[in-house]
Amino acid sequence: MIWKCSVCGYMHKGSEAPEVCPKCGSPKEKYAAMSEEDVKKVIDSDRTNDIHMELVRLAMKIRKLSNEGITINLDENCVALFKKAHSEAWVIKQRSKAEIAGHIGKGKW
């Protein structure tokens, strides 16, 4: 069973809610058992959220590498490709962040 704190949204997995919320310190009475449907959403979205976080990390790495390539400034074509990769990585990063935010807004985290 998964229990959700009504104060901060922390989710606890166990046969009963914790005596005190480990995040905000609220008492056990502030917890409610989540419905099977909501629990399924949380479980199903866990992996996709991890994938989106990895995409964000990789996009940041691409931006850093692209900056290095731009700084080396070997030739015009090379720099143009690095600038394009830098820009495209920003878009990938923002899309994944927006999707994670959407999941959180729907209680899927």
Residue pairs with C-beta under 8 A, 6 or more apart in sequence:
1 13
1 14
1 15
1 16
1 33
1 34
1 39
2 11
2 12
2 13
2 33
2 34
2 38
2 39
2 42
3 11
3 12
3 13
3 14
3 16
3 17
3 18
3 31
3 32
3 33
3 34
4 10
4 11
4 12
4 31
4 32
4 34
5 11
5 12
5 21
5 23
5 24
5 26
5 30
5 31
6 26
6 30
6 31
6 32
7 21
7 24
7 26
7 30
8 21
8 23
8 24
8 26
10 21
10 22
10 23
10 24
11 34
11 42
12 18
12 21
12 22
12 31
16 28
17 28
17 31
17 33
18 28
18 31
19 27
19 28
20 26
20 27
20 28
21 27
21 30
21 31
34 42
38 107
41 106
41 107
41 108
42 107
42 108
42 109
44 108
45 103
45 108
45 109
46 109
48 103
49 100
49 103
49 108
49 109
52 96
52 97
52 99
52 100
53 96
53 100
55 92
55 93
55 96
56 93
56 96
56 97
59 89
59 90
59 92
59 93
59 96
60 89
60 93
62 85
62 86
62 88
62 89
62 92
63 86
63 89
63 90
63 93
65 85
66 82
66 83
66 85
66 86
66 89
67 82
67 86
69 78
69 79
69 81
69 82
69 85
70 79
70 82
70 83
70 86
72 78
73 79
100 109
103 109
